[in-house]
Amino acid sequence: MKNVKNNIFYVGVNDHEIDLFEGQYIVPNGMAYNSYVIADEKIAVLDSVDVKFGDKWLENINELLGDKSPDYLIIQHMEPDHSACIDKFLDKYPDVVVVGNAKTFDMLRAFFPNLELSNTLIVKDGEKLSLGSHELIFVTAPMVHWPEVMLTYDSAEKVLFSADAFGKFGALDVDEDWACEARRYYFGIVGKYGVQVQALLKKASALDIETICPLHGPILKENLGYYLNLYNTWSSYGVESEGIFIAYTSVYGNTKKAAELLRDKLIEKGCPKVAIADLAREDMAECVEDGFRYGKIVLATTTYNAEIFPFMNQFIDSLVERNYQNRTIGIIENGSWAPMAAKVIKSKFEKSKNITFANTIVSIKSALKLENIAQIEAMADELLK
């Protein structure tokens, strides 16, 4: 077992069987379901794993503890990828004390209606639990990203067990860049709850943290400021990268030509970074990630049944439901007889905060014409001001 730090051990598992996480997110490099053991005078296990890996998880715990039995099972998050094997654990260790907050136990009874709990400990925000030399402090984090979520801080070792915060897609036996898959994970799963994440970061700022142990992704030990700063930017809906993201849909290629021409103009005029995506063909979660990464985006789409093309509609809905804000949006619309896309797009952002629309709208009727090329030139200039 991996020794995280002074009697803190990793007993989680890697999942390379999964194709879609939460039924929608493509995870080509699998997922990690992290679980930890603190082996002190009292032994605490933090969180369970996905139902498919219960036996492996229990083997990991048994390999570490041998004949010893855990004293506590601390439940930080009741989502099934972290709680599905609680019943198996209690079958093996029936005398363990189950630790959670009041909402934890409400959900535990909902997920396991026939489970009998003989030993429980209900904790509140800021309450402590001593294991011996390790003193644990519980930090509630409601709606990051479920209402029962709590974190656990080991004050002796300065370790924050962070539940789904600071998590990422990808198994731990795959070497990949942290930020890309952490960003996609954050905006896909946690992005709606920026206010709640900001509240959690405020609580975390009062703690002396040297190590972060999330429920997904690698243990973070070095350059913690990098991860904390990214989380602060993401949860405050700030701009992470200078540049412009162009998201388009195109039926017969004409809207695509306009989007690509704008890309070329922006690069020609010195834009530091231009990302472009065909929403019908690229991973929607990657597109949403880029929608939040940059401060300016351009939406290029056709009128479709007096609305907008379905993939663009899905993309905008994905942004808006995650509290999209503080952005500048340019619009390229196409409609052979009655262009409606610009009007529809603007209406979809009516309730979003601090959205500025570019004055220049590129309005195409079927194919690009000289006037459209001039509009694209003007839009490029306006976006780069």
N, C-alpha and C positions, 0 to 999 in steps of 0.2 A: 504494500500500500504506500502511496505517496505521503511523505511527511511534509505537511504544509509549513508547520512552525511549532516547535516545542509542544509535543503531544496533541497536535491538531492534525488529523489525517483525512485524506481524500478517499472516499469509498464509492464514488459515483460510477457511471457506466457511459459508454459511447454507443450510439445508435446509428448503424449504417443500413438498417432495413427501411427506414422511413423515406418516403418520397415527398410528402407534403406535411409541413409542420402546421398544426392547428387546422388542417384540412385545406390550406390555401397557399402557404409559403413554400416555394421550391427551396429545398436544402440539399444541393448536390454533394456537399461534404458532411452530411448527416447532422446529428445533434448530440450534445452532451447533456445528461441529466445528472447534476452534481449533488452529492450528499457528503456530509462531513461528520467526523467523530472527534470529540474532545475527550481524551482519556486522562482524567484526573482522579482524585479520591472518589468522586462520582463521575460516571461516564454518561455523556450526552451524545445522542445522534441527532443531526440536523437534517430533516426532510427525507422523503422517500424518492422513488423514481417511477418512471412509466411502467405500466402494467406488464409489458412484455419482458421486462428485465428484473422482476422481483427476485427470482432465484439467484441471479448473478449478484445482485445487490446484497442479499443476505449472505452469500458466500464471501463477498468482500469483507463484510462486518465480522463474520465468523473467523476469517483468516487473520484479521487484526486482533480480535479480542480473545479468541480461543474459548476457554471455559467461562470467562467472565461474562456477565450480563449487563447490558446498559441500564442505567437508572432513569434516564429521561429520553423521550422522543420529542424534540422541539419542532413544531409545525409552523413554518414561516409563511407558507402559501398553499392553498388548497386546490389549486388547479391540478387536474389528474396526472399531468406529466411529473408532478412532484409529490403526489399524495396517494397514487393508485395502489401502493403496496403496504399501506398502513395496517390493513387487516392481517396480511401475512406476517408482518413484523410483530404484531400483538399476539398472534398465534404462537410464535416462537418465544416471545418475551412477554408473557402475560402480566408480570408484576411491574412493568415499566410505568413511569408516570408520564402521561401525555401533557405537553405544555403548549398552550396557545392562548389567544385572546378570546373574548366572548363570541365574536363573529366566526372565529375559527371553528368553534364547537358547533355553532349553528350549521355551518357548511359540512362539517364532519358527519353530523347526523343525517344531513340530506344525501350525501354521497354513500354513506354506509348505514342505512336505516336499521339493519339488524345487528350492528356492532355494539357490543356491551363494553362500556368504559368503566373500569373499576377504580382507576387512579388518574385523576386529572389535576392540573394546576392552571388556573386562569390568571393571566398576567395582563397588566396595563402598561401604558406608555411610561418608560422610565423605571419600571420595576426591575429588581435585580435577582439573580439566582447564583449562589456560590456553588462551584463544583470542587472547591479546595483552593488551589492557587489561582484558578481561573474564575473570575467573577464576570458573569454575563449581565448585560443591560439590554432590555428589550425596547426597540424603537418602532412604534407603529407607523405605518406608511399607507394609510387607506387610499385606494384607487391608484396605486402604483404596482399593478394595474387592476387589482381586485380589492374589494372593500376590507378583507380580513388581513391583508399583507402586513407583515411586520419583519423587521430586521433584528439581528442579534449582534451586539458589540461585545467582544472579549476585551475588557479593559486591561487585563494583565499583559496580553500579547499584542494589543492594538490592532486586532483583526475585526473587520466588519463583514459579517455574513449578510449579503445584500439582497437576498431573494432574487427576483427577476431584474432588479436594477443592475446596470453594468453587464447585462447578459449579451450574448450574440448567437447567431446561427453557427453551426459547424461543430463537429466532434473534436475532441481534444487531441486525437492522434493524427490530425491533419494540420499542416503548417500553412497558415494564410494570414493576410493582413487583418488586424483587429477592427480597424475603423469602418471598413466597407460593410462587413456583415453585422457589426454592432449598430451601425447607422440604419441599415435596412430593418434590423430587428426592432430598434427603438421606434422608428416612425411607423412601422407596421403594427406593432403591438401596444406600445406605451404612448405613442405620439399624441393622442387625444388629451392626455392627462398632464400637460406641461405645468399647470398651476400646482398640482399635487407633487410633481417631481421637484419643482422649485422649493416647496415646503420641506421635502425630504433633504434636499441639499443644504438647506439652512440648518436643519438638525445635525446633519453630518459635519458641518463646519465647526461644530462645538466639540467634536470628537477628535482625538489624536489617532489618526488612522495610518497604519503602515502597510496593511495588506487588505485587499478586497476579495472576498470569496463569493462569487455569484452562483446562482443555480443553473446558469447556462454559460458556457465559454470558459476561458482560462482564468486561473487565479492571477490577480494583478498585484504586483509587488513593487515595480520600479516606475518612476516617473508618474506617480498617481495624479499629479497636477494636470497632465495631458488628458486623462480620462475624465476627471472632474470638470475641466474646462469645456470639453466637448459636450458633456451632459448638461452643463449650464447653458451653452449655446443652443443645443437642441430644444431643451425644455422652455427656454425663453423665446423661442421662435426667432432666434437671431440668424444672421448670415454666417455660414461656416466658410464658404469658398467664394472668392471673387470670380464672377463669370456669369454666363447666361445659359439657361436650359431651354431648348426648343423641343416641344412635344407635339407630334403631329399624327393625324390620321389622313389617309388618302385612298380614294376608291380607284381612280384611273391614272394616278401619278402626277396630276397637275398641282395638287396641294403639296405633295412631296417636293416637287421642283421649287416651289416658292420657299418652303422651309429650308431646303439646301442652299438656295440662293442667298437667303438671309444669313445662314451660317457662314457662307463664303465671304459675304460683305463684312460681317462682324470680325472675322479673322483678319481680313484685309485692313480693317480700320484699327487693329491692335487690341481687340478684346482678349484679355488674358486666358480665358478658357470658354469654349463653346461646346456644350454637350447637346446631343440630338438623339431623339428616340422615336421610333415608329411604335405607337402605342398598341397596335394590333399584333405586333410580332415580338415585342420584348417583354420581359418579366415586369408585370405591373408594379410589384413591390419595389423593384429597382427604380422605376420611373417616379414613384412617389418619393423615394429617398432623394432623388435628384431635385424633385420639386421643392423640397425643403432645404436642400443643401445650398442652393444659389438664391441670391436676392432678387433676381429678375428672371422671369420665364416668359416664353412666347407659346401661345396655344394656337395651333394651325389645324383647322378642320373644315369639313364640308357640312352644309345644311343637309339634314336627313329627316324626312317625314316632318318638316317644319321645326325640327329640333336640331340636335347635333349628333354626329356619328357615335354609335354606342360605346366604343372604346374611349373616346374623349369624355363622354358623359360619365363613365365609370371612373376615369382618372380624376376628373374634377370633384366628383362625389367623395373620392378617397381623400383628397386634400381637405375639402371643407369639413368632413366629419372628424378630421384630426385637428381642427381649429387653425386652419391655414390663415396666416396673417403676416403683416409687415413686409409685403412684397409688391413689386411692380410687375404688371402683366401686359404683354403685347398680344394683339389678336390678328391672326390671318384667317379670313373666312373665304369660303368658296360656295357659290350657289349658281346653278346655270340660269335660273329664272327668278328666284326670290331669295337672295342670301339672307339668312336669319341667324347665323352662328354667333356673330358679335353680340347681338341683342340677348340671345339665350345665355351665352357665357357670362355676360355682365350680371344678368339676373341671378345666376347661380352663386355669385359671390356677394350678394346684397347684404348678408348678415356677417360677413367676414370683416375682421378689424384691420384697419390701416392697409387697405388694398388700393393701389394707384394704377389706373389704366393708362397706357401710353396714348397720347393724343392721336398718333398716326394709327389708322386701321387699314390693313391691306385687304381690299375687297375684290375678289376675283369672280368673274363670271365665266366659268368653264376653264379656259386656259389663260396663262399669263400673257399680258399685253404690256406695251411700253409704259402705260400709266401705272401698272402694278409694279413694274421694276423700279419706277421712280418712288413709289410708296415704300417699297422694301428698303431702298437707299435712305429714305427719310426716317423710317423706323430704326434702322441701324444707328443713324446719327443720334436720334433721340434717346435710345437705350444706353448709348455710350457717354452721354453727358455726365 
